[in-house]
Amino acid sequence: MSILGPATLFAIAGPPSFLAGYAGRELGPSVLAAQGKALLRLASSRPEDVLSASVECGIESLLLPPGMAESMSALMAAMPDSEARPSLQSPHPEETASAALMRFLDEDALGLPRAHRKPRPSIALVGPMAAGKTTVARLLASRLGLPFFDTDQVIESACGLSIPVIFKDEGEPCFREREAAALLAVLGLAPSVIATGGGVVLKESNRAALAAGCFVAWLHANPRILAERSKGGSRPLLADGDPVRRLESIYHARLPLYAGSADILVPAGARSPEEIAEVILDAYMRLG
């Protein structure tokens, strides 16, 4: 498994109809470049505009509708040989843009850009529910001889209630406040390996705390795999409706937040916890 360079950026571009399945935030290219985000959503039907923004942001991989990909190839052929250009990808026949994005994320581990990179003593795992964060974090902690913390377990120990009960009796906003307090508490201790809840990235203060004190690994898995793993569990956010559709909605909304917080993305759907831990450990030793 290769880990691409830390400057890797990925963009999905095209007219609004093509982007309908991807709920990521739409940000301007200059803002994205300055903040070091790893996923860019470009709503444009003009290949020249998409190419200009891609070059400006250093995009290395670009997902486009088939027709736009052909026009983009012609534009890129006219570029000077010395100028960097993105590689182009298109969805498979009958594949939506969001499904193509999931496929891209499934393929390999990616080193993601982080502004002001500096050594950080702790490791934090972020990603959707059921991605395997707790299991992998335990393995990493054992390998490194560091303490292990799971923020959900810290919350339950502190208040004497289970996460489902907290959601039911106090509501999600109260849970998020407890989550933020738990994260700050463990970050204030000795260097450690931390498994976070799937929604920890929703609060800007949490993202800032993770960036300041942790090497952050994003565990990715396709929502269908996540739904299968979640069967029989007590996930508050999956209590109503189709679990796959619910997971797709939650995950796509959080994708830009995971991408902007992480140092590395590791596909976790088809790999063992031991393999995932090895990839993270290797990246941590080289990039952390």
C-alpha positions as a Markdown table, in Angstrom:
| # | Residue | x | y | z |
|---|---|---|---|---|
| 1 | Met | 0.0 | 0.0 | 0.0 |
| 2 | Ser | 1.4 | 3.4 | -0.9 |
| 3 | Ile | 0.9 | 6.6 | 0.9 |
| 4 | Leu | 0.8 | 9.6 | -1.5 |
| 5 | Gly | 2.7 | 12.7 | -0.8 |
| 6 | Pro | 1.4 | 15.1 | 1.9 |
| 7 | Ala | 0.4 | 17.7 | -0.7 |
| 8 | Thr | -2.2 | 15.4 | -2.3 |
| 9 | Leu | -5.5 | 17.2 | -3.0 |
| 10 | Phe | -8.6 | 15.8 | -4.6 |
| 11 | Ala | -11.4 | 17.7 | -6.2 |
| 12 | Ile | -14.8 | 16.8 | -7.6 |
| 13 | Ala | -16.1 | 19.2 | -10.2 |
| 14 | Gly | -18.9 | 19.7 | -12.7 |
| 15 | Pro | -22.4 | 21.2 | -13.1 |
| 16 | Pro | -24.8 | 21.1 | -10.1 |
| 17 | Ser | -26.6 | 18.0 | -11.5 |
| 18 | Phe | -23.3 | 16.1 | -11.3 |
| 19 | Leu | -22.5 | 17.3 | -7.8 |
| 20 | Ala | -26.0 | 16.6 | -6.4 |
| 21 | Gly | -25.0 | 13.5 | -4.6 |
| 22 | Tyr | -22.1 | 15.1 | -2.8 |
| 23 | Ala | -23.0 | 17.2 | 0.2 |
| 24 | Gly | -19.6 | 18.8 | 0.9 |
| 25 | Arg | -19.3 | 22.5 | 1.5 |
| 26 | Glu | -18.7 | 24.6 | -1.5 |
| 27 | Leu | -15.7 | 26.9 | -0.8 |
| 28 | Gly | -13.7 | 29.2 | -3.0 |
| 29 | Pro | -10.4 | 27.9 | -4.4 |
| 30 | Ser | -8.3 | 30.6 | -2.7 |
| 31 | Val | -9.8 | 29.8 | 0.7 |
| 32 | Leu | -9.3 | 26.1 | 0.2 |
| 33 | Ala | -5.7 | 26.6 | -0.8 |
| 34 | Ala | -5.0 | 28.8 | 2.2 |
| 35 | Gln | -6.6 | 26.4 | 4.7 |
| 36 | Gly | -5.1 | 23.3 | 3.3 |
| 37 | Lys | -8.3 | 21.5 | 2.8 |
| 38 | Ala | -8.1 | 18.1 | 1.1 |
| 39 | Leu | -11.4 | 17.9 | -0.7 |
| 40 | Leu | -12.6 | 20.6 | -3.1 |
| 41 | Arg | -16.1 | 21.0 | -4.6 |
| 42 | Leu | -16.1 | 23.1 | -7.8 |
| 43 | Ala | -19.5 | 23.8 | -9.2 |
| 44 | Ser | -18.8 | 24.9 | -12.8 |
| 45 | Ser | -19.7 | 23.7 | -16.3 |
| 46 | Arg | -16.7 | 25.4 | -17.8 |
| 47 | Pro | -13.6 | 23.1 | -18.1 |
| 48 | Glu | -11.3 | 26.1 | -18.3 |
| 49 | Asp | -12.5 | 27.5 | -15.0 |
| 50 | Val | -12.1 | 24.1 | -13.3 |
| 51 | Leu | -8.6 | 23.7 | -14.7 |
| 52 | Ser | -7.6 | 27.2 | -13.6 |
| 53 | Ala | -8.8 | 26.5 | -10.0 |
| 54 | Ser | -7.2 | 23.1 | -10.0 |
| 55 | Val | -3.8 | 24.5 | -11.0 |
| 56 | Glu | -4.1 | 27.3 | -8.4 |
| 57 | Cys | -4.9 | 24.8 | -5.6 |
| 58 | Gly | -2.4 | 22.1 | -6.6 |
| 59 | Ile | -5.1 | 19.6 | -7.3 |
| 60 | Glu | -3.6 | 16.2 | -8.1 |
| 61 | Ser | -6.7 | 14.1 | -8.8 |
| 62 | Leu | -9.9 | 15.5 | -10.4 |
| 63 | Leu | -13.2 | 13.7 | -10.7 |
| 64 | Leu | -15.3 | 15.0 | -13.6 |
| 65 | Pro | -18.3 | 14.0 | -15.7 |
| 66 | Pro | -17.2 | 12.0 | -18.8 |
| 67 | Gly | -18.0 | 14.9 | -21.3 |
| 68 | Met | -16.1 | 17.4 | -19.2 |
| 69 | Ala | -13.2 | 15.0 | -18.8 |
| 70 | Glu | -12.7 | 14.9 | -22.6 |
| 71 | Ser | -12.7 | 18.7 | -22.9 |
| 72 | Met | -10.3 | 19.0 | -19.9 |
| 73 | Ser | -7.9 | 16.5 | -21.6 |
| 74 | Ala | -7.7 | 18.7 | -24.7 |
| 75 | Leu | -7.0 | 21.8 | -22.5 |
| 76 | Met | -4.3 | 20.0 | -20.6 |
| 77 | Ala | -2.6 | 18.9 | -23.8 |
| 78 | Ala | -2.0 | 22.5 | -24.6 |
| 79 | Met | -0.4 | 23.3 | -21.3 |
| 80 | Pro | 3.4 | 23.8 | -21.1 |
| 81 | Asp | 5.2 | 20.6 | -20.2 |
| 82 | Ser | 6.7 | 22.2 | -17.1 |
| 83 | Glu | 3.3 | 23.0 | -15.6 |
| 84 | Ala | 1.7 | 20.5 | -13.1 |
| 85 | Arg | -1.7 | 19.2 | -14.0 |
| 86 | Pro | -4.2 | 16.9 | -12.3 |
| 87 | Ser | -4.9 | 13.3 | -13.2 |
| 88 | Leu | -8.4 | 12.9 | -14.4 |
| 89 | Gln | -11.1 | 10.4 | -13.3 |
| 90 | Ser | -14.7 | 9.8 | -14.3 |
| 91 | Pro | -17.5 | 7.8 | -12.7 |
| 92 | His | -18.2 | 4.4 | -14.1 |
| 93 | Pro | -21.3 | 4.0 | -16.2 |
| 94 | Glu | -24.5 | 4.5 | -14.1 |
| 95 | Glu | -22.3 | 5.6 | -11.1 |
| 96 | Thr | -23.2 | 8.8 | -9.2 |
| 97 | Ala | -20.6 | 11.4 | -8.3 |
| 98 | Ser | -20.9 | 10.5 | -4.6 |
| 99 | Ala | -20.4 | 6.8 | -5.4 |
| 100 | Ala | -17.3 | 7.6 | -7.5 |
| 101 | Leu | -15.9 | 9.6 | -4.6 |
| 102 | Met | -16.4 | 6.7 | -2.2 |
| 103 | Arg | -14.6 | 4.5 | -4.7 |
| 104 | Phe | -11.7 | 6.9 | -4.9 |
| 105 | Leu | -11.4 | 7.0 | -1.1 |
| 106 | Asp | -11.5 | 3.2 | -0.9 |
| 107 | Glu | -8.5 | 2.8 | -3.2 |
| 108 | Asp | -5.5 | 3.8 | -1.2 |
| 109 | Ala | -4.1 | 5.6 | 1.7 |
| 110 | Leu | -3.6 | 9.3 | 1.2 |
| 111 | Gly | -1.3 | 11.8 | 3.0 |
| 112 | Leu | -3.4 | 14.9 | 3.4 |
| 113 | Pro | -2.2 | 18.5 | 3.6 |
| 114 | Arg | -2.0 | 20.2 | 7.0 |
| 115 | Ala | -0.9 | 23.8 | 7.4 |
| 116 | His | 1.8 | 24.5 | 9.9 |
| 117 | Arg | 2.8 | 20.8 | 10.2 |
| 118 | Lys | 4.8 | 20.2 | 13.4 |
| 119 | Pro | 5.6 | 17.1 | 15.6 |
| 120 | Arg | 2.7 | 16.1 | 17.7 |
| 121 | Pro | 3.0 | 13.6 | 20.5 |
| 122 | Ser | -0.5 | 12.0 | 20.4 |
| 123 | Ile | -2.4 | 10.1 | 17.7 |
| 124 | Ala | -6.1 | 10.6 | 17.2 |
| 125 | Leu | -8.4 | 8.5 | 15.0 |
| 126 | Val | -11.4 | 10.2 | 13.4 |
| 127 | Gly | -13.9 | 8.8 | 10.9 |
| 128 | Pro | -17.5 | 7.6 | 10.7 |
| 129 | Met | -19.1 | 5.3 | 13.2 |
| 130 | Ala | -18.2 | 1.6 | 12.9 |
| 131 | Ala | -15.0 | 2.4 | 10.9 |
| 132 | Gly | -13.0 | 0.5 | 13.6 |
| 133 | Lys | -11.4 | 3.5 | 15.4 |
| 134 | Thr | -11.5 | 1.9 | 18.9 |
| 135 | Thr | -9.9 | -1.4 | 17.8 |
| 136 | Val | -7.2 | 0.2 | 15.7 |
| 137 | Ala | -6.4 | 2.8 | 18.5 |
| 138 | Arg | -5.9 | 0.0 | 21.0 |
| 139 | Leu | -3.5 | -1.7 | 18.7 |
| 140 | Leu | -1.5 | 1.5 | 18.1 |
| 141 | Ala | -1.4 | 2.2 | 21.8 |
| 142 | Ser | 0.0 | -1.2 | 22.5 |
| 143 | Arg | 2.6 | -0.9 | 19.7 |
| 144 | Leu | 3.8 | 2.5 | 21.0 |
| 145 | Gly | 3.5 | 1.9 | 24.7 |
| 146 | Leu | 1.1 | 4.8 | 25.1 |
| 147 | Pro | -2.2 | 5.1 | 27.1 |
| 148 | Phe | -5.4 | 4.5 | 25.1 |
| 149 | Phe | -8.6 | 6.6 | 25.4 |
| 150 | Asp | -11.9 | 6.3 | 23.7 |
| 151 | Thr | -13.9 | 9.6 | 24.1 |
| 152 | Asp | -17.2 | 7.8 | 24.2 |
| 153 | Gln | -16.0 | 5.6 | 27.0 |
| 154 | Val | -14.6 | 8.7 | 28.8 |
| 155 | Ile | -18.0 | 10.4 | 28.5 |
| 156 | Glu | -19.9 | 7.3 | 29.8 |
| 157 | Ser | -17.5 | 6.9 | 32.8 |
| 158 | Ala | -17.8 | 10.6 | 33.7 |
| 159 | Cys | -21.6 | 10.8 | 33.7 |
| 160 | Gly | -22.6 | 7.2 | 34.5 |
| 161 | Leu | -24.8 | 7.0 | 31.4 |
| 162 | Ser | -24.6 | 5.2 | 28.1 |
| 163 | Ile | -24.3 | 7.2 | 24.9 |
| 164 | Pro | -27.8 | 6.2 | 23.7 |
| 165 | Val | -29.3 | 7.3 | 27.0 |
| 166 | Ile | -27.4 | 10.7 | 26.8 |
| 167 | Phe | -28.8 | 11.2 | 23.3 |
| 168 | Lys | -32.3 | 10.3 | 24.3 |
| 169 | Asp | -32.5 | 12.2 | 27.6 |
| 170 | Glu | -30.2 | 15.2 | 27.0 |
| 171 | Gly | -30.2 | 15.5 | 23.2 |
| 172 | Glu | -27.3 | 15.7 | 20.7 |
| 173 | Pro | -26.2 | 19.3 | 21.5 |
| 174 | Cys | -25.6 | 18.3 | 25.2 |
| 175 | Phe | -23.8 | 15.2 | 24.0 |
| 176 | Arg | -21.5 | 17.3 | 21.8 |
| 177 | Glu | -20.6 | 19.5 | 24.7 |
| 178 | Arg | -19.7 | 16.5 | 26.8 |
| 179 | Glu | -17.7 | 15.1 | 23.9 |
| 180 | Ala | -15.7 | 18.4 | 23.6 |
| 181 | Ala | -15.0 | 18.3 | 27.3 |
| 182 | Ala | -13.8 | 14.7 | 27.1 |
| 183 | Leu | -11.5 | 15.4 | 24.2 |
| 184 | Leu | -9.9 | 18.3 | 26.0 |
| 185 | Ala | -9.5 | 16.2 | 29.1 |
| 186 | Val | -7.6 | 13.4 | 27.4 |
| 187 | Leu | -5.5 | 15.9 | 25.3 |
| 188 | Gly | -4.4 | 17.5 | 28.6 |
| 189 | Leu | -2.9 | 14.3 | 29.8 |
| 190 | Ala | 0.3 | 12.5 | 28.7 |
| 191 | Pro | 0.8 | 11.6 | 25.0 |
| 192 | Ser | -1.8 | 8.9 | 24.1 |
| 193 | Val | -3.7 | 7.3 | 21.3 |
| 194 | Ile | -7.3 | 8.5 | 21.1 |
| 195 | Ala | -10.4 | 7.0 | 19.4 |
| 196 | Thr | -12.9 | 9.7 | 18.9 |
| 197 | Gly | -16.6 | 9.7 | 18.1 |
| 198 | Gly | -17.8 | 10.0 | 14.5 |
| 199 | Gly | -19.1 | 13.6 | 15.1 |
| 200 | Val | -16.1 | 15.0 | 17.0 |
| 201 | Val | -15.2 | 17.0 | 13.9 |
| 202 | Leu | -18.5 | 18.9 | 13.9 |
| 203 | Lys | -17.2 | 21.5 | 16.5 |
| 204 | Glu | -14.5 | 23.8 | 15.2 |
| 205 | Ser | -12.9 | 23.9 | 18.7 |
| 206 | Asn | -12.5 | 20.1 | 18.6 |
| 207 | Arg | -10.8 | 20.3 | 15.1 |
| 208 | Ala | -8.4 | 23.0 | 16.4 |
| 209 | Ala | -7.6 | 20.9 | 19.5 |
| 210 | Leu | -6.9 | 17.8 | 17.4 |
| 211 | Ala | -4.7 | 19.8 | 14.9 |
| 212 | Ala | -2.7 | 21.3 | 17.7 |
| 213 | Gly | -2.0 | 18.2 | 19.7 |
| 214 | Cys | -2.4 | 15.1 | 17.5 |
| 215 | Phe | -1.3 | 13.3 | 14.4 |
| 216 | Val | -4.8 | 12.6 | 13.0 |
| 217 | Ala | -5.7 | 9.5 | 11.0 |
| 218 | Trp | -9.0 | 9.4 | 9.2 |
| 219 | Leu | -10.4 | 5.9 | 8.9 |
| 220 | His | -12.7 | 5.6 | 5.8 |
| 221 | Ala | -15.2 | 2.9 | 4.9 |
| 222 | Asn | -18.1 | 2.9 | 2.5 |
| 223 | Pro | -21.4 | 3.6 | 4.1 |
| 224 | Arg | -22.8 | 0.2 | 3.1 |
| 225 | Ile | -20.0 | -1.5 | 4.9 |
| 226 | Leu | -20.6 | 0.7 | 7.9 |
| 227 | Ala | -24.3 | -0.1 | 7.9 |
| 228 | Glu | -23.5 | -3.9 | 7.9 |
| 229 | Arg | -21.1 | -3.5 | 10.8 |
| 230 | Ser | -23.7 | -1.5 | 12.7 |
| 231 | Lys | -26.4 | -4.1 | 12.6 |
| 232 | Gly | -27.6 | -5.1 | 16.0 |
| 233 | Gly | -25.9 | -2.1 | 17.7 |
| 234 | Ser | -27.4 | 0.9 | 19.5 |
| 235 | Arg | -26.3 | 3.8 | 17.4 |
| 236 | Pro | -28.5 | 6.8 | 18.3 |
| 237 | Leu | -28.1 | 8.5 | 14.9 |
| 238 | Leu | -29.3 | 5.3 | 13.1 |
| 239 | Ala | -32.4 | 4.8 | 15.1 |
| 240 | Asp | -34.8 | 6.1 | 12.4 |
| 241 | Gly | -34.9 | 5.3 | 8.7 |
| 242 | Asp | -32.7 | 3.3 | 6.3 |
| 243 | Pro | -29.3 | 2.9 | 7.9 |
| 244 | Val | -27.4 | 3.0 | 4.6 |
| 245 | Arg | -29.1 | 6.2 | 3.5 |
| 246 | Arg | -28.7 | 7.8 | 6.9 |
| 247 | Leu | -25.0 | 6.9 | 7.0 |
| 248 | Glu | -24.5 | 8.2 | 3.5 |
| 249 | Ser | -26.1 | 11.5 | 4.4 |
| 250 | Ile | -24.1 | 11.9 | 7.7 |
| 251 | Tyr | -20.8 | 10.8 | 6.1 |
| 252 | His | -21.0 | 13.0 | 3.0 |
| 253 | Ala | -21.8 | 16.0 | 5.2 |
| 254 | Arg | -18.8 | 15.4 | 7.3 |
| 255 | Leu | -16.3 | 14.5 | 4.6 |
| 256 | Pro | -14.8 | 18.0 | 4.3 |
| 257 | Leu | -14.4 | 18.2 | 8.0 |
| 258 | Tyr | -12.6 | 14.8 | 8.2 |
| 259 | Ala | -10.4 | 15.9 | 5.2 |
| 260 | Gly | -9.5 | 19.2 | 6.7 |
| 261 | Ser | -8.6 | 17.6 | 10.1 |
| 262 | Ala | -6.6 | 14.6 | 9.1 |
| 263 | Asp | -2.9 | 14.0 | 8.3 |
| 264 | Ile | -3.7 | 10.7 | 6.6 |
| 265 | Leu | -6.7 | 8.9 | 5.2 |
| 266 | Val | -6.7 | 5.1 | 5.5 |
| 267 | Pro | -9.3 | 3.0 | 3.7 |
| 268 | Ala | -10.6 | 0.6 | 6.4 |
| 269 | Gly | -13.4 | -1.3 | 4.7 |
| 270 | Ala | -11.4 | -4.3 | 3.4 |
| 271 | Arg | -8.3 | -4.2 | 5.6 |
| 272 | Ser | -7.7 | -5.8 | 9.0 |
| 273 | Pro | -7.2 | -3.7 | 12.1 |
| 274 | Glu | -3.6 | -4.8 | 12.1 |
| 275 | Glu | -3.0 | -3.7 | 8.6 |
| 276 | Ile | -4.6 | -0.3 | 9.3 |
| 277 | Ala | -2.5 | 0.2 | 12.4 |
| 278 | Glu | 0.6 | -0.6 | 10.4 |
| 279 | Val | -0.2 | 2.1 | 7.8 |
| 280 | Ile | -0.9 | 4.7 | 10.5 |
| 281 | Leu | 2.2 | 3.8 | 12.4 |
| 282 | Asp | 4.4 | 4.1 | 9.3 |
| 283 | Ala | 2.9 | 7.5 | 8.4 |
| 284 | Tyr | 3.2 | 8.7 | 12.0 |
| 285 | Met | 6.9 | 7.8 | 12.2 |
| 286 | Arg | 7.5 | 9.6 | 8.8 |
| 287 | Leu | 5.0 | 12.5 | 8.9 |
| 288 | Gly | 4.2 | 13.0 | 12.5 |
